[in-house]
């Protein structure tokens, strides 16, 4: 194959591609939507421990904290 033939094939191949930025736009759009959804799910768990403070206090009163002497370590 000569250099001129290779350049002609390369030029012909390059003509078939469209705008790469528009072709790959949807990958970024889908990733943005997925990460936004996961961020909302993560933020929905903020301050969950304080929502159940009376239950936690009642449990702490009935179940005292274990001491270090009884573990055998």
Beta strands, then each sheet from edge to edge (+ up, - down):
end
